[in-house]
Amino acid sequence: MPVWWISFFPLLIVFLLLWTQRKQTGEFITARARRLKGDEEMYKIAQRYIGKDVLLNTVASGTYDGVIKEVVDNAVVLEKNGEQTVVNLDYVIRLREYPRGKNGKRKSIVTD
């Protein structure tokens, strides 16, 4: 293996990481612009899922799951195993019901 490849590989990894971070930043800016214009779509959608087991994907590649207990002031309260988590709807880019198998149990592996 040539020596130049060893020095090129770490640079390639750094550029890939910077590219994915730039993509996430673009999604964040788009979501923020929609919110400033008065976009309440995610708020209305989240209200439809109250009491259901859901998966929330956020701009920063975070994934939250649990049962939606309430939707207040552009935030969602999720409950899982007795613990509550609050997620700001400004950063949510995807909201969906948790996938279930044939027997009605939660799937252990969720693929997109």
VEXTORDO-719793 format. One record per residue: z, y, x of N, C-alpha, C in turn; residue number from 1. Coordinates in nm, 2 decimals, always signed. Layout:
BEGIN
+--------+--------+--------+--------+--------+--------+--------+--------+--------+-----+
!    nc3 !    nc2 !    nc1 !   cac3 !   cac2 !   cac1 !    cc3 !    cc2 !    cc1 ! pos !
+--------+--------+--------+--------+--------+--------+--------+--------+--------+-----+
!      Z !      Y !      X !      Z !      Y !      X !      Z !      Y !      X ! NUM !
...
+--------+--------+--------+--------+--------+--------+--------+--------+--------+-----+
# end
This chain:
BEGIN
+--------+--------+--------+--------+--------+--------+--------+--------+--------+-----+
!    nc3 !    nc2 !    nc1 !   cac3 !   cac2 !   cac1 !    cc3 !    cc2 !    cc1 ! pos !
+--------+--------+--------+--------+--------+--------+--------+--------+--------+-----+
!  +0.00 !  -0.12 !  +0.08 !  +0.00 !  +0.00 !  +0.00 !  +0.00 !  +0.12 !  +0.09 !   1 !
!  -0.09 !  +0.22 !  +0.06 !  -0.09 !  +0.34 !  +0.15 !  +0.03 !  +0.42 !  +0.13 !   2 !
!  +0.06 !  +0.50 !  +0.23 !  +0.19 !  +0.58 !  +0.24 !  +0.18 !  +0.69 !  +0.14 !   3 !
!  +0.06 !  +0.75 !  +0.12 !  +0.05 !  +0.87 !  +0.03 !  +0.09 !  +0.83 !  -0.11 !   4 !
!  +0.07 !  +0.71 !  -0.15 !  +0.10 !  +0.67 !  -0.29 !  +0.25 !  +0.68 !  -0.31 !   5 !
!  +0.33 !  +0.65 !  -0.21 !  +0.48 !  +0.65 !  -0.22 !  +0.52 !  +0.79 !  -0.25 !   6 !
!  +0.46 !  +0.89 !  -0.19 !  +0.50 !  +1.03 !  -0.21 !  +0.44 !  +1.09 !  -0.34 !   7 !
!  +0.33 !  +1.03 !  -0.39 !  +0.27 !  +1.08 !  -0.51 !  +0.34 !  +1.03 !  -0.64 !   8 !
!  +0.39 !  +0.91 !  -0.63 !  +0.46 !  +0.85 !  -0.75 !  +0.57 !  +0.93 !  -0.81 !   9 !
!  +0.67 !  +0.97 !  -0.73 !  +0.78 !  +1.06 !  -0.78 !  +0.73 !  +1.19 !  -0.84 !  10 !
!  +0.62 !  +1.25 !  -0.78 !  +0.57 !  +1.37 !  -0.84 !  +0.51 !  +1.34 !  -0.98 !  11 !
!  +0.44 !  +1.23 !  -0.99 !  +0.38 !  +1.19 !  -1.12 !  +0.49 !  +1.18 !  -1.23 !  12 !
!  +0.60 !  +1.12 !  -1.19 !  +0.71 !  +1.10 !  -1.29 !  +0.77 !  +1.23 !  -1.33 !  13 !
!  +0.79 !  +1.32 !  -1.23 !  +0.84 !  +1.46 !  -1.26 !  +0.75 !  +1.53 !  -1.36 !  14 !
!  +0.62 !  +1.53 !  -1.34 !  +0.52 !  +1.59 !  -1.42 !  +0.52 !  +1.53 !  -1.56 !  15 !
!  +0.54 !  +1.40 !  -1.58 !  +0.55 !  +1.34 !  -1.71 !  +0.67 !  +1.38 !  -1.78 !  16 !
!  +0.78 !  +1.39 !  -1.71 !  +0.91 !  +1.44 !  -1.78 !  +0.89 !  +1.58 !  -1.82 !  17 !
!  +0.84 !  +1.67 !  -1.74 !  +0.82 !  +1.81 !  -1.78 !  +0.72 !  +1.82 !  -1.90 !  18 !
!  +0.62 !  +1.73 !  -1.90 !  +0.53 !  +1.74 !  -2.01 !  +0.59 !  +1.70 !  -2.15 !  19 !
!  +0.67 !  +1.60 !  -2.15 !  +0.74 !  +1.56 !  -2.27 !  +0.84 !  +1.66 !  -2.31 !  20 !
!  +0.91 !  +1.72 !  -2.22 !  +1.00 !  +1.83 !  -2.25 !  +0.93 !  +1.95 !  -2.31 !  21 !
!  +0.81 !  +1.98 !  -2.26 !  +0.73 !  +2.09 !  -2.32 !  +0.69 !  +2.06 !  -2.46 !  22 !
!  +0.65 !  +1.94 !  -2.48 !  +0.61 !  +1.90 !  -2.62 !  +0.73 !  +1.92 !  -2.72 !  23 !
!  +0.85 !  +1.87 !  -2.68 !  +0.97 !  +1.89 !  -2.76 !  +1.00 !  +2.03 !  -2.79 !  24 !
!  +0.98 !  +2.12 !  -2.69 !  +1.01 !  +2.26 !  -2.70 !  +0.91 !  +2.32 !  -2.80 !  25 !
!  +0.78 !  +2.28 !  -2.80 !  +0.69 !  +2.33 !  -2.89 !  +0.72 !  +2.29 !  -3.04 !  26 !
!  +0.77 !  +2.17 !  -3.06 !  +0.81 !  +2.12 !  -3.19 !  +0.93 !  +2.21 !  -3.23 !  27 !
!  +1.02 !  +2.24 !  -3.14 !  +1.14 !  +2.32 !  -3.18 !  +1.10 !  +2.46 !  -3.22 !  28 !
!  +1.01 !  +2.52 !  -3.15 !  +0.96 !  +2.65 !  -3.18 !  +0.89 !  +2.65 !  -3.32 !  29 !
!  +0.81 !  +2.55 !  -3.35 !  +0.74 !  +2.54 !  -3.47 !  +0.84 !  +2.53 !  -3.59 !  30 !
!  +0.94 !  +2.45 !  -3.57 !  +1.05 !  +2.43 !  -3.67 !  +1.12 !  +2.56 !  -3.70 !  31 !
!  +1.15 !  +2.63 !  -3.59 !  +1.23 !  +2.75 !  -3.60 !  +1.14 !  +2.86 !  -3.67 !  32 !
!  +1.02 !  +2.86 !  -3.64 !  +0.93 !  +2.96 !  -3.71 !  +0.92 !  +2.93 !  -3.86 !  33 !
!  +0.91 !  +2.81 !  -3.90 !  +0.91 !  +2.77 !  -4.04 !  +1.04 !  +2.81 !  -4.11 !  34 !
!  +1.15 !  +2.79 !  -4.04 !  +1.28 !  +2.83 !  -4.10 !  +1.29 !  +2.98 !  -4.12 !  35 !
!  +1.25 !  +3.06 !  -4.02 !  +1.25 !  +3.20 !  -4.03 !  +1.16 !  +3.26 !  -4.15 !  36 !
!  +1.06 !  +3.18 !  -4.18 !  +0.97 !  +3.23 !  -4.29 !  +1.03 !  +3.19 !  -4.42 !  37 !
!  +1.14 !  +3.12 !  -4.42 !  +1.20 !  +3.08 !  -4.55 !  +1.16 !  +2.94 !  -4.60 !  38 !
!  +1.12 !  +2.86 !  -4.51 !  +1.08 !  +2.72 !  -4.55 !  +1.20 !  +2.64 !  -4.58 !  39 !
!  +1.21 !  +2.59 !  -4.70 !  +1.33 !  +2.51 !  -4.74 !  +1.29 !  +2.36 !  -4.77 !  40 !
!  +1.17 !  +2.32 !  -4.72 !  +1.13 !  +2.18 !  -4.76 !  +1.22 !  +2.07 !  -4.72 !  41 !
!  +1.27 !  +2.08 !  -4.60 !  +1.36 !  +1.97 !  -4.55 !  +1.49 !  +1.97 !  -4.63 !  42 !
!  +1.54 !  +2.09 !  -4.67 !  +1.66 !  +2.10 !  -4.75 !  +1.64 !  +2.03 !  -4.88 !  43 !
!  +1.53 !  +2.05 !  -4.94 !  +1.50 !  +1.99 !  -5.07 !  +1.48 !  +1.84 !  -5.06 !  44 !
!  +1.41 !  +1.80 !  -4.95 !  +1.39 !  +1.66 !  -4.93 !  +1.53 !  +1.59 !  -4.91 !  45 !
!  +1.61 !  +1.65 !  -4.83 !  +1.74 !  +1.59 !  -4.79 !  +1.83 !  +1.57 !  -4.92 !  46 !
!  +1.82 !  +1.67 !  -5.01 !  +1.89 !  +1.66 !  -5.14 !  +1.85 !  +1.53 !  -5.22 !  47 !
!  +1.72 !  +1.49 !  -5.21 !  +1.68 !  +1.38 !  -5.28 !  +1.73 !  +1.25 !  -5.22 !  48 !
!  +1.78 !  +1.25 !  -5.10 !  +1.83 !  +1.13 !  -5.03 !  +1.98 !  +1.12 !  -5.04 !  49 !
!  +2.05 !  +1.20 !  -5.11 !  +2.20 !  +1.19 !  -5.12 !  +2.24 !  +1.06 !  -5.17 !  50 !
!  +2.33 !  +0.99 !  -5.10 !  +2.38 !  +0.86 !  -5.14 !  +2.30 !  +0.75 !  -5.08 !  51 !
!  +2.19 !  +0.77 !  -5.01 !  +2.11 !  +0.67 !  -4.95 !  +2.13 !  +0.66 !  -4.80 !  52 !
!  +2.10 !  +0.54 !  -4.75 !  +2.11 !  +0.51 !  -4.61 !  +1.98 !  +0.56 !  -4.54 !  53 !
!  +1.99 !  +0.65 !  -4.45 !  +1.87 !  +0.72 !  -4.39 !  +1.87 !  +0.72 !  -4.24 !  54 !
!  +1.75 !  +0.74 !  -4.18 !  +1.74 !  +0.77 !  -4.04 !  +1.69 !  +0.91 !  -4.03 !  55 !
!  +1.75 !  +0.99 !  -3.94 !  +1.71 !  +1.13 !  -3.91 !  +1.66 !  +1.13 !  -3.77 !  56 !
!  +1.54 !  +1.19 !  -3.75 !  +1.49 !  +1.21 !  -3.61 !  +1.49 !  +1.36 !  -3.59 !  57 !
!  +1.54 !  +1.40 !  -3.47 !  +1.55 !  +1.54 !  -3.44 !  +1.45 !  +1.58 !  -3.33 !  58 !
!  +1.44 !  +1.71 !  -3.31 !  +1.35 !  +1.76 !  -3.21 !  +1.38 !  +1.71 !  -3.07 !  59 !
!  +1.50 !  +1.70 !  -3.04 !  +1.54 !  +1.66 !  -2.91 !  +1.54 !  +1.51 !  -2.89 !  60 !
!  +1.46 !  +1.44 !  -2.96 !  +1.45 !  +1.29 !  -2.96 !  +1.58 !  +1.22 !  -2.99 !  61 !
!  +1.66 !  +1.29 !  -3.07 !  +1.78 !  +1.22 !  -3.12 !  +1.76 !  +1.15 !  -3.25 !  62 !
!  +1.83 !  +1.04 !  -3.27 !  +1.82 !  +0.97 !  -3.39 !  +1.96 !  +0.95 !  -3.45 !  63 !
!  +1.97 !  +0.98 !  -3.57 !  +2.10 !  +0.97 !  -3.64 !  +2.08 !  +0.88 !  -3.76 !  64 !
!  +2.17 !  +0.79 !  -3.79 !  +2.16 !  +0.71 !  -3.92 !  +2.29 !  +0.71 !  -3.99 !  65 !
!  +2.29 !  +0.68 !  -4.11 !  +2.41 !  +0.68 !  -4.20 !  +2.37 !  +0.72 !  -4.34 !  66 !
!  +2.47 !  +0.72 !  -4.42 !  +2.46 !  +0.76 !  -4.56 !  +2.48 !  +0.91 !  -4.58 !  67 !
!  +2.38 !  +0.97 !  -4.65 !  +2.40 !  +1.12 !  -4.67 !  +2.50 !  +1.14 !  -4.78 !  68 !
!  +2.61 !  +1.21 !  -4.74 !  +2.71 !  +1.25 !  -4.83 !  +2.69 !  +1.38 !  -4.90 !  69 !
!  +2.65 !  +1.48 !  -4.83 !  +2.62 !  +1.61 !  -4.89 !  +2.52 !  +1.69 !  -4.80 !  70 !
!  +2.46 !  +1.79 !  -4.87 !  +2.36 !  +1.88 !  -4.80 !  +2.41 !  +2.02 !  -4.84 !  71 !
!  +2.46 !  +2.09 !  -4.74 !  +2.51 !  +2.22 !  -4.76 !  +2.47 !  +2.32 !  -4.65 !  72 !
!  +2.42 !  +2.44 !  -4.69 !  +2.39 !  +2.54 !  -4.60 !  +2.30 !  +2.50 !  -4.48 !  73 !
!  +2.19 !  +2.43 !  -4.52 !  +2.09 !  +2.38 !  -4.42 !  +2.15 !  +2.28 !  -4.32 !  74 !
!  +2.25 !  +2.20 !  -4.36 !  +2.31 !  +2.10 !  -4.28 !  +2.33 !  +1.97 !  -4.36 !  75 !
!  +2.33 !  +1.86 !  -4.30 !  +2.34 !  +1.73 !  -4.37 !  +2.47 !  +1.66 !  -4.31 !  76 !
!  +2.55 !  +1.61 !  -4.40 !  +2.67 !  +1.53 !  -4.36 !  +2.64 !  +1.39 !  -4.37 !  77 !
!  +2.64 !  +1.31 !  -4.26 !  +2.61 !  +1.17 !  -4.26 !  +2.74 !  +1.09 !  -4.24 !  78 !
!  +2.76 !  +0.98 !  -4.30 !  +2.88 !  +0.90 !  -4.28 !  +2.83 !  +0.76 !  -4.24 !  79 !
!  +2.89 !  +0.71 !  -4.13 !  +2.86 !  +0.58 !  -4.08 !  +2.99 !  +0.52 !  -4.02 !  80 !
!  +3.03 !  +0.40 !  -4.07 !  +3.15 !  +0.34 !  -4.03 !  +3.28 !  +0.43 !  -4.04 !  81 !
!  +3.29 !  +0.51 !  -4.14 !  +3.40 !  +0.59 !  -4.16 !  +3.40 !  +0.72 !  -4.08 !  82 !
!  +3.30 !  +0.74 !  -4.00 !  +3.29 !  +0.86 !  -3.92 !  +3.18 !  +0.95 !  -3.98 !  83 !
!  +3.21 !  +1.08 !  -3.98 !  +3.11 !  +1.18 !  -4.03 !  +3.04 !  +1.25 !  -3.92 !  84 !
!  +2.91 !  +1.28 !  -3.94 !  +2.83 !  +1.35 !  -3.84 !  +2.76 !  +1.46 !  -3.92 !  85 !
!  +2.76 !  +1.58 !  -3.86 !  +2.68 !  +1.69 !  -3.93 !  +2.56 !  +1.72 !  -3.84 !  86 !
!  +2.44 !  +1.72 !  -3.91 !  +2.32 !  +1.75 !  -3.84 !  +2.25 !  +1.87 !  -3.91 !  87 !
!  +2.21 !  +1.96 !  -3.82 !  +2.14 !  +2.09 !  -3.87 !  +2.00 !  +2.05 !  -3.91 !  88 !
!  +1.96 !  +2.09 !  -4.03 !  +1.83 !  +2.06 !  -4.08 !  +1.72 !  +2.13 !  -4.01 !  89 !
!  +1.75 !  +2.24 !  -3.94 !  +1.65 !  +2.31 !  -3.86 !  +1.59 !  +2.23 !  -3.75 !  90 !
!  +1.66 !  +2.13 !  -3.71 !  +1.61 !  +2.05 !  -3.59 !  +1.56 !  +1.91 !  -3.64 !  91 !
!  +1.57 !  +1.88 !  -3.77 !  +1.52 !  +1.75 !  -3.82 !  +1.37 !  +1.76 !  -3.83 !  92 !
!  +1.30 !  +1.66 !  -3.77 !  +1.15 !  +1.66 !  -3.79 !  +1.11 !  +1.54 !  -3.87 !  93 !
!  +1.20 !  +1.44 !  -3.90 !  +1.16 !  +1.33 !  -3.98 !  +1.29 !  +1.27 !  -4.05 !  94 !
!  +1.27 !  +1.25 !  -4.17 !  +1.38 !  +1.19 !  -4.26 !  +1.33 !  +1.08 !  -4.34 !  95 !
!  +1.39 !  +0.96 !  -4.33 !  +1.34 !  +0.85 !  -4.40 !  +1.45 !  +0.75 !  -4.43 !  96 !
!  +1.43 !  +0.67 !  -4.53 !  +1.52 !  +0.57 !  -4.57 !  +1.52 !  +0.46 !  -4.47 !  97 !
!  +1.64 !  +0.40 !  -4.44 !  +1.66 !  +0.30 !  -4.34 !  +1.58 !  +0.18 !  -4.39 !  98 !
!  +1.50 !  +0.12 !  -4.30 !  +1.42 !  +0.00 !  -4.34 !  +1.51 !  -0.12 !  -4.36 !  99 !
!  +1.48 !  -0.20 !  -4.46 !  +1.55 !  -0.32 !  -4.50 !  +1.46 !  -0.44 !  -4.49 ! 100 !
!  +1.52 !  -0.56 !  -4.46 !  +1.45 !  -0.68 !  -4.45 !  +1.44 !  -0.75 !  -4.59 ! 101 !
!  +1.39 !  -0.87 !  -4.59 !  +1.37 !  -0.94 !  -4.72 !  +1.49 !  -0.96 !  -4.80 ! 102 !
!  +1.60 !  -0.99 !  -4.73 !  +1.73 !  -1.02 !  -4.80 !  +1.81 !  -0.89 !  -4.83 ! 103 !
!  +1.76 !  -0.78 !  -4.80 !  +1.82 !  -0.65 !  -4.84 !  +1.91 !  -0.59 !  -4.73 ! 104 !
!  +1.92 !  -0.66 !  -4.61 !  +2.01 !  -0.61 !  -4.50 !  +1.92 !  -0.52 !  -4.42 ! 105 !
!  +2.00 !  -0.43 !  -4.34 !  +1.93 !  -0.34 !  -4.25 !  +1.86 !  -0.41 !  -4.14 ! 106 !
!  +1.74 !  -0.37 !  -4.11 !  +1.67 !  -0.43 !  -4.00 !  +1.74 !  -0.39 !  -3.87 ! 107 !
!  +1.75 !  -0.49 !  -3.77 !  +1.82 !  -0.46 !  -3.65 !  +1.73 !  -0.38 !  -3.55 ! 108 !
!  +1.60 !  -0.40 !  -3.56 !  +1.50 !  -0.33 !  -3.48 !  +1.41 !  -0.25 !  -3.56 ! 109 !
!  +1.41 !  -0.12 !  -3.54 !  +1.33 !  -0.03 !  -3.61 !  +1.21 !  +0.02 !  -3.52 ! 110 !
!  +1.09 !  -0.01 !  -3.56 !  +0.98 !  +0.03 !  -3.48 !  +0.90 !  +0.13 !  -3.55 ! 111 !
!  +0.84 !  +0.23 !  -3.48 !  +0.76 !  +0.33 !  -3.54 !  +0.62 !  +0.32 !  -3.49 ! 112 !
+--------+--------+--------+--------+--------+--------+--------+--------+--------+-----+
# end
